């Protein structure tokens, strides 16, 4: 492919760029909009607005009691520092606690409190309803096959990005 592009005239390259860039712009816009969606605090049902990533981390801890920040960092691709900030916020709000290990004081496994468990369940219920509404909206203009193809392509794209950057995500 690179050899073919190298042999193209500047006019051909401009035309190819415009075509591919118009398609890529759709993806870039989605990424930007989804990023904004993720960082806006929302109420998941307990009157305490939270950012999507924080509540997803809470639910992940709920599903994996005793996980430590180093493990979360490997799984999520986020730095331990940024995860520590989230864990601190969750702990300050009373959603999680850290438990020192007797044989290793450096590792602090994370656990949800009862308040955290309740928010995790509210979050999961919120997501189920939100995903169902999204799917219903998509089905108004897309076939089930279109939607499956979209997710298949996203899965391949995610794999390409993960291989390129050695990062996986929650």
Secondary structure, DSSP 8 states (H G I E B T S, - for coil): -HHHHHTS-HHHHHHHHHHHHHHHHHHHHHHHHHHHHHHS-B--SSS--B-HHHHHHHHHHHHTTTB-HHHHHHHH---HHHHHHHHHHHHHTTSEEEEE-SS-TT-EEEEE-HHHHHHHHHHHHHHHHHHHHHHHHHHTTS-HHHHHHHHHHHHHHHHHHHHHHT----
